[in-house]
């Protein structure tokens, strides 16, 4: 795992723990972020270490697809793959609109990097000690 980029999903330690558990369960196989933040090292075939809310290494994921889409182009299938909330498109839109508004501002047409990944290795199943 040395040399691999580290990532924690979400914008709080509690959210990082919650989303990590979704990754570990296999429910979360996709993520996205504002394109204005760059590719963040993501490319097809690249691996990353997923951290819990305390910064502990818990899993290794591998990017299997990376696309750029606008927020308003996200569909129900994508919402399901992100695995959050009740996994509906409506739930995804509400949650991500609030998240992006906190991060840097929200616009229906904002471009996003949309990454699909697979779980390669579980290092620790504990989100917190």
N, C-alpha and C positions, 0 to 999 in steps of 0.2 A: 504494500500500500504506500510505501514511501514514494514520494514524487508525484502522487496522484492529486488532482485538485480536490479540495474539500468543499462540500456544500451542505447547508442546513436549509430546509424548506421553510417558508414562512418568514414572518417578521418579528416573532417573539419566541422566547424559549419554549413556552407552552405549545405554540403552534408547531414549532420544529419537532417536538416530541409526538404530537398528534399525527402529523403527516408522516413521520418516520414509521410509526406503527402501521399506517396504511401501506407503506412501501414493504415492510417486513411481512405483512399478511398477503401481499400480492394484489391487493385491491387498487393501489395507486401505481400506474405504469406510464404516467405522463405528467408533464409539468410545463409551465410557460412563464415567461417574464417579458417585460417591455423590451422591444428591440433596441430602444435607446441605450440600454445597459450593455449592449454588445452581446457577442455569442458566449461569453463567459467560459471560454475554453471548450464549449460543447462542439463535438463533431461526431459523425457516425463512426462507431467503433471505439470511441474514447471512453475511458472508465473514470469514475469519480467516487470519492468516499462520502457517504452520507453521515452527517453528524447529528447527535441529539441536541437538545436544548442547552446542554452544558458544554458542548463542543467535543464530546466523546465520539470516537469512530464506532459506528454501528453496522454499516453495510457498504458494499461496493455495488454500484450500478454501471451499466454500459449503455451508451446511447445507441439506439437502433434506427432512429429516424429524427431528422431535424428539418423543420419547415418554418417559413415565415408566413403568418396569417394576420389579418386584422381581427380585432376583438369581435366585431360584428359578423365575422365569418366562422366563428367557432360553432360547431354543431353538437347535437346530443351525443353522438358517438364519442366525441372528444371529452365532453363533460363526464361521461361514464368512465373513460380511461383515467381521468384525473382522480377519480375515486373519492371525492370530498362531498360532504353534506349528504343529501339523499341521491346524489349522482345524476340529478336531472339538469337539463340545460338552464332552466330558470334559477335553480339553486347555484349553479356554477356562475352565472352572470352576476347575481347579487353579491356573492362572496368575493369574486374577483374584482368587480367594480369597486367595492369598499377597499380591498387590498391595494389596488393600483392607485386609488385616490390618496391613500395614506403614504404610498411610496413616492410618487412624483406627479400625480395628477392623472385624471382619467378622461378618455375620449373614446366614444363608440368606434371610431375608425383607427384607433391607435394600433400600430403594428406590434406583433408579439413574436418572439421565438417560441416555437412549440416543439417540445422534445418528447419523444417516446423512448423509454428505457426498459431494460430488463434487469432483474435482480441477479447479480452474479454470486455474491457471497454475503452471508450474515456473519458479522464479527461479534455482535452482542445483541441479544433480544431485548435488553433492558433499555427503556428510553431514559430512565433515571435510576440512580442507585436506590 
